[in-house]
Amino acid sequence: MHEAADKKLPVIINPAAFTHYSYAIRDAVELVKSPVIEVHLSNPLAREEFRHTSVISGVANGTIGGFGPNSYVLALIALKALLA
């Protein structure tokens, strides 16, 4: 994340369980000034209630989830649009 911030690189991140409680990752994502897309294979809102809160989504450009591996494909499409 720090390299992406230093080099102004776009990021697609799947923070997995860190989504819900890692303020260290949130702070690192916040340093990135290029687009950041948060990705989840499953839909966190369709799972247990504690998974409904993401500390990352507030500093990401967007969140994509629930489409299995296609979530990454959708994130690439979104990233391309953000960079255009």
Biopython code that builds the backbone (N, CA, C, O; Angstrom):
import numpy as np
from Bio.PDB.StructureBuilder import StructureBuilder

atoms = [
    (1, "MET", "N", (0.827, -1.172, 0.000)),
    (1, "MET", "CA", (0.000, 0.000, 0.000)),
    (1, "MET", "C", (0.885, 1.253, 0.000)),
    (1, "MET", "O", (0.594, 2.230, -0.690)),
    (2, "HIS", "N", (1.964, 1.209, 0.782)),
    (2, "HIS", "CA", (2.838, 2.380, 0.830)),
    (2, "HIS", "C", (3.538, 2.613, -0.497)),
    (2, "HIS", "O", (3.736, 3.759, -0.902)),
    (3, "GLU", "N", (3.915, 1.538, -1.178)),
    (3, "GLU", "CA", (4.526, 1.685, -2.506)),
    (3, "GLU", "C", (3.526, 2.302, -3.482)),
    (3, "GLU", "O", (3.888, 3.160, -4.287)),
    (4, "ALA", "N", (2.276, 1.867, -3.409)),
    (4, "ALA", "CA", (1.238, 2.444, -4.271)),
    (4, "ALA", "C", (1.059, 3.929, -3.975)),
    (4, "ALA", "O", (0.877, 4.729, -4.892)),
    (5, "ALA", "N", (1.111, 4.292, -2.713)),
    (5, "ALA", "CA", (0.989, 5.706, -2.343)),
    (5, "ALA", "C", (2.181, 6.500, -2.878)),
    (5, "ALA", "O", (2.014, 7.581, -3.441)),
    (6, "ASP", "N", (3.379, 5.955, -2.697)),
    (6, "ASP", "CA", (4.590, 6.659, -3.147)),
    (6, "ASP", "C", (4.637, 6.833, -4.660)),
    (6, "ASP", "O", (5.062, 7.874, -5.161)),
    (7, "LYS", "N", (4.194, 5.799, -5.388)),
    (7, "LYS", "CA", (4.287, 5.806, -6.849)),
    (7, "LYS", "C", (2.977, 6.187, -7.531)),
    (7, "LYS", "O", (2.877, 6.160, -8.758)),
    (8, "LYS", "N", (1.978, 6.539, -6.732)),
    (8, "LYS", "CA", (0.655, 6.916, -7.261)),
    (8, "LYS", "C", (0.071, 5.812, -8.150)),
    (8, "LYS", "O", (-0.439, 6.082, -9.237)),
    (9, "LEU", "N", (0.153, 4.575, -7.675)),
    (9, "LEU", "CA", (-0.370, 3.414, -8.398)),
    (9, "LEU", "C", (-1.805, 3.127, -7.966)),
    (9, "LEU", "O", (-2.125, 3.262, -6.785)),
    (10, "PRO", "N", (-2.669, 2.737, -8.888)),
    (10, "PRO", "CA", (-4.021, 2.321, -8.504)),
    (10, "PRO", "C", (-3.968, 0.970, -7.788)),
    (10, "PRO", "O", (-3.031, 0.192, -7.968)),
    (11, "VAL", "N", (-4.991, 0.709, -6.976)),
    (11, "VAL", "CA", (-4.991, -0.497, -6.146)),
    (11, "VAL", "C", (-6.353, -1.182, -6.205)),
    (11, "VAL", "O", (-7.399, -0.536, -6.142)),
    (12, "ILE", "N", (-6.311, -2.505, -6.327)),
    (12, "ILE", "CA", (-7.481, -3.348, -6.077)),
    (12, "ILE", "C", (-7.106, -4.172, -4.860)),
    (12, "ILE", "O", (-6.112, -4.898, -4.881)),
    (13, "ILE", "N", (-7.900, -4.062, -3.794)),
    (13, "ILE", "CA", (-7.576, -4.732, -2.541)),
    (13, "ILE", "C", (-8.749, -5.585, -2.066)),
    (13, "ILE", "O", (-9.901, -5.150, -2.071)),
    (14, "ASN", "N", (-8.427, -6.799, -1.660)),
    (14, "ASN", "CA", (-9.390, -7.647, -0.967)),
    (14, "ASN", "C", (-8.881, -7.756, 0.462)),
    (14, "ASN", "O", (-8.023, -8.590, 0.752)),
    (15, "PRO", "N", (-9.404, -6.915, 1.363)),
    (15, "PRO", "CA", (-8.897, -6.924, 2.726)),
    (15, "PRO", "C", (-9.394, -8.087, 3.576)),
    (15, "PRO", "O", (-8.976, -8.233, 4.725)),
    (16, "ALA", "N", (-10.281, -8.918, 3.030)),
    (16, "ALA", "CA", (-10.783, -10.106, 3.734)),
    (16, "ALA", "C", (-11.245, -9.732, 5.149)),
    (16, "ALA", "O", (-11.978, -8.759, 5.324)),
    (17, "ALA", "N", (-10.824, -10.488, 6.139)),
    (17, "ALA", "CA", (-11.282, -10.224, 7.511)),
    (17, "ALA", "C", (-10.800, -8.877, 8.044)),
    (17, "ALA", "O", (-11.409, -8.323, 8.959)),
    (18, "PHE", "N", (-9.710, -8.343, 7.481)),
    (18, "PHE", "CA", (-9.230, -7.033, 7.906)),
    (18, "PHE", "C", (-10.237, -5.923, 7.597)),
    (18, "PHE", "O", (-10.160, -4.833, 8.163)),
    (19, "THR", "N", (-11.172, -6.205, 6.705)),
    (19, "THR", "CA", (-12.212, -5.251, 6.318)),
    (19, "THR", "C", (-12.905, -4.654, 7.527)),
    (19, "THR", "O", (-13.242, -3.470, 7.535)),
    (20, "HIS", "N", (-13.115, -5.457, 8.528)),
    (20, "HIS", "CA", (-13.997, -5.090, 9.627)),
    (20, "HIS", "C", (-13.302, -4.433, 10.809)),
    (20, "HIS", "O", (-13.966, -3.844, 11.662)),
    (21, "TYR", "N", (-11.972, -4.524, 10.876)),
    (21, "TYR", "CA", (-11.327, -3.988, 12.075)),
    (21, "TYR", "C", (-9.922, -3.439, 11.888)),
    (21, "TYR", "O", (-9.341, -2.949, 12.857)),
    (22, "SER", "N", (-9.351, -3.496, 10.702)),
    (22, "SER", "CA", (-7.957, -3.067, 10.555)),
    (22, "SER", "C", (-7.860, -1.585, 10.199)),
    (22, "SER", "O", (-7.895, -1.196, 9.032)),
    (23, "TYR", "N", (-7.739, -0.791, 11.233)),
    (23, "TYR", "CA", (-7.560, 0.642, 11.016)),
    (23, "TYR", "C", (-6.167, 0.943, 10.473)),
    (23, "TYR", "O", (-5.962, 1.993, 9.863)),
    (24, "ALA", "N", (-5.207, 0.044, 10.682)),
    (24, "ALA", "CA", (-3.871, 0.217, 10.101)),
    (24, "ALA", "C", (-3.951, 0.131, 8.576)),
    (24, "ALA", "O", (-3.351, 0.946, 7.875)),
    (25, "ILE", "N", (-4.693, -0.855, 8.064)),
    (25, "ILE", "CA", (-4.864, -0.952, 6.610)),
    (25, "ILE", "C", (-5.672, 0.225, 6.100)),
    (25, "ILE", "O", (-5.372, 0.763, 5.034)),
    (26, "ARG", "N", (-6.693, 0.636, 6.841)),
    (26, "ARG", "CA", (-7.486, 1.801, 6.442)),
    (26, "ARG", "C", (-6.596, 3.025, 6.301)),
    (26, "ARG", "O", (-6.692, 3.757, 5.316)),
    (27, "ASP", "N", (-5.733, 3.249, 7.282)),
    (27, "ASP", "CA", (-4.833, 4.400, 7.233)),
    (27, "ASP", "C", (-3.887, 4.314, 6.041)),
    (27, "ASP", "O", (-3.600, 5.328, 5.405)),
    (28, "ALA", "N", (-3.403, 3.120, 5.735)),
    (28, "ALA", "CA", (-2.511, 2.947, 4.583)),
    (28, "ALA", "C", (-3.262, 3.213, 3.278)),
    (28, "ALA", "O", (-2.725, 3.855, 2.376)),
    (29, "VAL", "N", (-4.496, 2.727, 3.174)),
    (29, "VAL", "CA", (-5.305, 2.970, 1.971)),
    (29, "VAL", "C", (-5.567, 4.465, 1.807)),
    (29, "VAL", "O", (-5.566, 4.983, 0.690)),
    (30, "GLU", "N", (-5.788, 5.143, 2.907)),
    (30, "GLU", "CA", (-6.079, 6.578, 2.859)),
    (30, "GLU", "C", (-4.901, 7.375, 2.279)),
    (30, "GLU", "O", (-5.105, 8.459, 1.730)),
    (31, "LEU", "N", (-3.695, 6.860, 2.392)),
    (31, "LEU", "CA", (-2.522, 7.532, 1.837)),
    (31, "LEU", "C", (-2.453, 7.461, 0.321)),
    (31, "LEU", "O", (-1.773, 8.271, -0.310)),
    (32, "VAL", "N", (-3.153, 6.496, -0.268)),
    (32, "VAL", "CA", (-3.114, 6.287, -1.718)),
    (32, "VAL", "C", (-4.003, 7.337, -2.387)),
    (32, "VAL", "O", (-5.200, 7.410, -2.111)),
    (33, "LYS", "N", (-3.423, 8.130, -3.251)),
    (33, "LYS", "CA", (-4.179, 9.212, -3.913)),
    (33, "LYS", "C", (-4.686, 8.802, -5.294)),
    (33, "LYS", "O", (-5.455, 9.538, -5.912)),
    (34, "SER", "N", (-4.267, 7.647, -5.778)),
    (34, "SER", "CA", (-4.820, 7.098, -7.011)),
    (34, "SER", "C", (-6.032, 6.241, -6.637)),
    (34, "SER", "O", (-6.265, 5.990, -5.455)),
    (35, "PRO", "N", (-6.802, 5.790, -7.626)),
    (35, "PRO", "CA", (-8.014, 5.021, -7.311)),
    (35, "PRO", "C", (-7.732, 3.730, -6.528)),
    (35, "PRO", "O", (-6.750, 3.030, -6.778)),
    (36, "VAL", "N", (-8.619, 3.443, -5.582)),
    (36, "VAL", "CA", (-8.570, 2.210, -4.786)),
    (36, "VAL", "C", (-9.954, 1.570, -4.837)),
    (36, "VAL", "O", (-10.958, 2.205, -4.515)),
    (37, "ILE", "N", (-9.990, 0.308, -5.246)),
    (37, "ILE", "CA", (-11.236, -0.454, -5.295)),
    (37, "ILE", "C", (-11.152, -1.574, -4.259)),
    (37, "ILE", "O", (-10.199, -2.354, -4.255)),
    (38, "GLU", "N", (-12.146, -1.648, -3.390)),
    (38, "GLU", "CA", (-12.251, -2.725, -2.394)),
    (38, "GLU", "C", (-13.066, -3.860, -3.018)),
    (38, "GLU", "O", (-14.142, -3.633, -3.571)),
    (39, "VAL", "N", (-12.538, -5.083, -2.923)),
    (39, "VAL", "CA", (-13.173, -6.243, -3.565)),
    (39, "VAL", "C", (-13.436, -7.328, -2.526)),
    (39, "VAL", "O", (-12.626, -7.568, -1.631)),
    (40, "HIS", "N", (-14.591, -7.975, -2.671)),
    (40, "HIS", "CA", (-14.929, -9.151, -1.861)),
    (40, "HIS", "C", (-15.545, -10.199, -2.773)),
    (40, "HIS", "O", (-16.388, -9.886, -3.613)),
    (41, "LEU", "N", (-15.122, -11.438, -2.604)),
    (41, "LEU", "CA", (-15.683, -12.518, -3.413)),
    (41, "LEU", "C", (-17.138, -12.769, -3.036)),
    (41, "LEU", "O", (-17.983, -12.975, -3.906)),
    (42, "SER", "N", (-17.425, -12.751, -1.755)),
    (42, "SER", "CA", (-18.806, -12.920, -1.289)),
    (42, "SER", "C", (-19.411, -11.533, -1.061)),
    (42, "SER", "O", (-18.715, -10.521, -1.145)),
    (43, "ASN", "N", (-20.699, -11.502, -0.776)),
    (43, "ASN", "CA", (-21.375, -10.248, -0.463)),
    (43, "ASN", "C", (-21.403, -10.103, 1.056)),
    (43, "ASN", "O", (-22.166, -10.802, 1.723)),
    (44, "PRO", "N", (-20.584, -9.206, 1.618)),
    (44, "PRO", "CA", (-20.544, -9.063, 3.069)),
    (44, "PRO", "C", (-21.914, -8.745, 3.684)),
    (44, "PRO", "O", (-22.187, -9.133, 4.820)),
    (45, "LEU", "N", (-22.761, -8.053, 2.950)),
    (45, "LEU", "CA", (-24.077, -7.688, 3.489)),
    (45, "LEU", "C", (-25.041, -8.871, 3.543)),
    (45, "LEU", "O", (-26.082, -8.794, 4.195)),
    (46, "ALA", "N", (-24.702, -9.956, 2.865)),
    (46, "ALA", "CA", (-25.521, -11.168, 2.901)),
    (46, "ALA", "C", (-25.014, -12.153, 3.956)),
    (46, "ALA", "O", (-25.536, -13.260, 4.084)),
    (47, "ARG", "N", (-24.008, -11.745, 4.696)),
    (47, "ARG", "CA", (-23.403, -12.630, 5.694)),
    (47, "ARG", "C", (-23.720, -12.139, 7.111)),
    (47, "ARG", "O", (-24.650, -11.357, 7.306)),
    (48, "GLU", "N", (-22.962, -12.588, 8.073)),
    (48, "GLU", "CA", (-23.210, -12.225, 9.474)),
    (48, "GLU", "C", (-23.167, -10.709, 9.645)),
    (48, "GLU", "O", (-22.486, -10.002, 8.902)),
    (49, "GLU", "N", (-23.903, -10.232, 10.632)),
    (49, "GLU", "CA", (-24.043, -8.785, 10.821)),
    (49, "GLU", "C", (-22.709, -8.083, 11.059)),
    (49, "GLU", "O", (-22.521, -6.955, 10.601)),
    (50, "PHE", "N", (-21.787, -8.724, 11.762)),
    (50, "PHE", "CA", (-20.505, -8.051, 12.022)),
    (50, "PHE", "C", (-19.728, -7.788, 10.732)),
    (50, "PHE", "O", (-18.824, -6.953, 10.715)),
    (51, "ARG", "N", (-20.076, -8.496, 9.650)),
    (51, "ARG", "CA", (-19.402, -8.288, 8.368)),
    (51, "ARG", "C", (-20.007, -7.119, 7.573)),
    (51, "ARG", "O", (-19.501, -6.773, 6.506)),
    (52, "HIS", "N", (-21.054, -6.528, 8.073)),
    (52, "HIS", "CA", (-21.726, -5.441, 7.353)),
    (52, "HIS", "C", (-20.958, -4.127, 7.424)),
    (52, "HIS", "O", (-21.237, -3.210, 6.651)),
    (53, "THR", "N", (-20.010, -4.021, 8.321)),
    (53, "THR", "CA", (-19.249, -2.782, 8.477)),
    (53, "THR", "C", (-17.851, -2.949, 7.901)),
    (53, "THR", "O", (-17.125, -3.876, 8.259)),
    (54, "SER", "N", (-17.485, -2.046, 7.011)),
    (54, "SER", "CA", (-16.137, -2.025, 6.449)),
    (54, "SER", "C", (-15.457, -0.730, 6.859)),
    (54, "SER", "O", (-15.974, 0.360, 6.613)),
    (55, "VAL", "N", (-14.302, -0.857, 7.481)),
    (55, "VAL", "CA", (-13.536, 0.353, 7.806)),
    (55, "VAL", "C", (-12.751, 0.833, 6.592)),
    (55, "VAL", "O", (-12.214, 1.941, 6.597)),
    (56, "ILE", "N", (-12.681, 0.007, 5.552)),
    (56, "ILE", "CA", (-11.938, 0.340, 4.340)),
    (56, "ILE", "C", (-12.791, 1.135, 3.349)),
    (56, "ILE", "O", (-12.282, 2.033, 2.678)),
    (57, "SER", "N", (-14.070, 0.815, 3.253)),
    (57, "SER", "CA", (-14.909, 1.398, 2.190)),
    (57, "SER", "C", (-14.978, 2.917, 2.246)),
    (57, "SER", "O", (-15.178, 3.560, 1.215)),
    (58, "GLY", "N", (-14.819, 3.494, 3.412)),
    (58, "GLY", "CA", (-14.879, 4.947, 3.533)),
    (58, "GLY", "C", (-13.707, 5.673, 2.898)),
    (58, "GLY", "O", (-13.785, 6.876, 2.648)),
    (59, "VAL", "N", (-12.613, 4.951, 2.634)),
    (59, "VAL", "CA", (-11.442, 5.576, 2.011)),
    (59, "VAL", "C", (-11.150, 4.993, 0.626)),
    (59, "VAL", "O", (-10.170, 5.376, -0.013)),
    (60, "ALA", "N", (-11.992, 4.076, 0.164)),
    (60, "ALA", "CA", (-11.856, 3.509, -1.184)),
    (60, "ALA", "C", (-12.773, 4.269, -2.140)),
    (60, "ALA", "O", (-13.751, 4.884, -1.715)),
    (61, "ASN", "N", (-12.453, 4.223, -3.415)),
    (61, "ASN", "CA", (-13.330, 4.853, -4.408)),
    (61, "ASN", "C", (-14.627, 4.081, -4.568)),
    (61, "ASN", "O", (-15.665, 4.659, -4.890)),
    (62, "GLY", "N", (-14.567, 2.777, -4.345)),
    (62, "GLY", "CA", (-15.756, 1.961, -4.471)),
    (62, "GLY", "C", (-15.519, 0.567, -3.950)),
    (62, "GLY", "O", (-14.383, 0.164, -3.698)),
    (63, "THR", "N", (-16.605, -0.167, -3.791)),
    (63, "THR", "CA", (-16.563, -1.534, -3.294)),
    (63, "THR", "C", (-17.362, -2.429, -4.227)),
    (63, "THR", "O", (-18.469, -2.086, -4.639)),
    (64, "ILE", "N", (-16.788, -3.580, -4.553)),
    (64, "ILE", "CA", (-17.465, -4.573, -5.390)),
    (64, "ILE", "C", (-17.421, -5.890, -4.635)),
    (64, "ILE", "O", (-16.363, -6.306, -4.162)),
    (65, "GLY", "N", (-18.568, -6.547, -4.521)),
    (65, "GLY", "CA", (-18.585, -7.818, -3.811)),
    (65, "GLY", "C", (-19.753, -8.680, -4.222)),
    (65, "GLY", "O", (-20.765, -8.198, -4.730)),
    (66, "GLY", "N", (-19.586, -9.970, -3.990)),
    (66, "GLY", "CA", (-20.671, -10.894, -4.192)),
    (66, "GLY", "C", (-20.685, -11.593, -5.536)),
    (66, "GLY", "O", (-21.625, -12.330, -5.835)),
    (67, "PHE", "N", (-19.668, -11.381, -6.350)),
    (67, "PHE", "CA", (-19.647, -11.965, -7.690)),
    (67, "PHE", "C", (-18.552, -13.014, -7.841)),
    (67, "PHE", "O", (-18.143, -13.331, -8.958)),
    (68, "GLY", "N", (-18.081, -13.547, -6.733)),
    (68, "GLY", "CA", (-17.013, -14.542, -6.788)),
    (68, "GLY", "C", (-15.792, -13.961, -7.467)),
    (68, "GLY", "O", (-15.522, -12.767, -7.335)),
    (69, "PRO", "N", (-15.043, -14.786, -8.198)),
    (69, "PRO", "CA", (-13.847, -14.283, -8.879)),
    (69, "PRO", "C", (-14.147, -13.155, -9.870)),
    (69, "PRO", "O", (-13.265, -12.352, -10.175)),
    (70, "ASN", "N", (-15.373, -13.088, -10.371)),
    (70, "ASN", "CA", (-15.732, -11.997, -11.286)),
    (70, "ASN", "C", (-15.694, -10.633, -10.600)),
    (70, "ASN", "O", (-15.681, -9.606, -11.277)),
    (71, "SER", "N", (-15.677, -10.609, -9.281)),
    (71, "SER", "CA", (-15.531, -9.334, -8.565)),
    (71, "SER", "C", (-14.246, -8.634, -8.982)),
    (71, "SER", "O", (-14.208, -7.408, -9.086)),
    (72, "TYR", "N", (-13.184, -9.416, -9.223)),
    (72, "TYR", "CA", (-11.917, -8.832, -9.670)),
    (72, "TYR", "C", (-12.026, -8.289, -11.089)),
    (72, "TYR", "O", (-11.472, -7.232, -11.392)),
    (73, "VAL", "N", (-12.725, -8.994, -11.950)),
    (73, "VAL", "CA", (-12.935, -8.526, -13.327)),
    (73, "VAL", "C", (-13.701, -7.203, -13.300)),
    (73, "VAL", "O", (-13.339, -6.257, -14.000)),
    (74, "LEU", "N", (-14.748, -7.143, -12.498)),
    (74, "LEU", "CA", (-15.540, -5.918, -12.379)),
    (74, "LEU", "C", (-14.699, -4.782, -11.802)),
    (74, "LEU", "O", (-14.847, -3.628, -12.204)),
    (75, "ALA", "N", (-13.826, -5.108, -10.868)),
    (75, "ALA", "CA", (-12.943, -4.089, -10.296)),
    (75, "ALA", "C", (-11.991, -3.540, -11.354)),
    (75, "ALA", "O", (-11.726, -2.338, -11.380)),
    (76, "LEU", "N", (-11.475, -4.402, -12.225)),
    (76, "LEU", "CA", (-10.603, -3.934, -13.305)),
    (76, "LEU", "C", (-11.354, -3.020, -14.263)),
    (76, "LEU", "O", (-10.811, -2.013, -14.719)),
    (77, "ILE", "N", (-12.590, -3.364, -14.567)),
    (77, "ILE", "CA", (-13.408, -2.509, -15.450)),
    (77, "ILE", "C", (-13.638, -1.158, -14.786)),
    (77, "ILE", "O", (-13.524, -0.120, -15.438)),
    (78, "ALA", "N", (-13.960, -1.162, -13.501)),
    (78, "ALA", "CA", (-14.186, 0.097, -12.773)),
    (78, "ALA", "C", (-12.902, 0.920, -12.705)),
    (78, "ALA", "O", (-12.930, 2.137, -12.886)),
    (79, "LEU", "N", (-11.784, 0.255, -12.445)),
    (79, "LEU", "CA", (-10.511, 0.952, -12.362)),
    (79, "LEU", "C", (-10.149, 1.593, -13.691)),
    (79, "LEU", "O", (-9.675, 2.729, -13.730)),
    (80, "LYS", "N", (-10.369, 0.875, -14.767)),
    (80, "LYS", "CA", (-10.096, 1.422, -16.104)),
    (80, "LYS", "C", (-10.931, 2.691, -16.338)),
    (80, "LYS", "O", (-10.423, 3.679, -16.867)),
    (81, "ALA", "N", (-12.206, 2.661, -15.943)),
    (81, "ALA", "CA", (-13.071, 3.827, -16.111)),
    (81, "ALA", "C", (-12.591, 4.995, -15.253)),
    (81, "ALA", "O", (-12.638, 6.144, -15.692)),
    (82, "LEU", "N", (-12.134, 4.712, -14.043)),
    (82, "LEU", "CA", (-11.650, 5.776, -13.157)),
    (82, "LEU", "C", (-10.369, 6.416, -13.691)),
    (82, "LEU", "O", (-10.132, 7.606, -13.482)),
    (83, "LEU", "N", (-9.560, 5.639, -14.370)),
    (83, "LEU", "CA", (-8.297, 6.146, -14.894)),
    (83, "LEU", "C", (-8.440, 6.851, -16.239)),
    (83, "LEU", "O", (-7.543, 7.579, -16.663)),
    (84, "ALA", "N", (-9.570, 6.632, -16.906)),
    (84, "ALA", "CA", (-9.777, 7.222, -18.235)),
    (84, "ALA", "C", (-10.030, 8.720, -18.156)),
    (84, "ALA", "O", (-10.223, 9.368, -19.185)),
]
sb = StructureBuilder()
sb.init_structure("model")
sb.init_model(0)
sb.init_chain("A")
sb.init_seg("    ")
for serial, (resi, resn, name, xyz) in enumerate(atoms, 1):
    if name == "N":
        sb.init_residue(resn, " ", resi, " ")
    sb.init_atom(name, np.array(xyz, "f"), 0.0, 1.0, " ", f" {name:<3s}", serial, name[0])
structure = sb.get_structure()
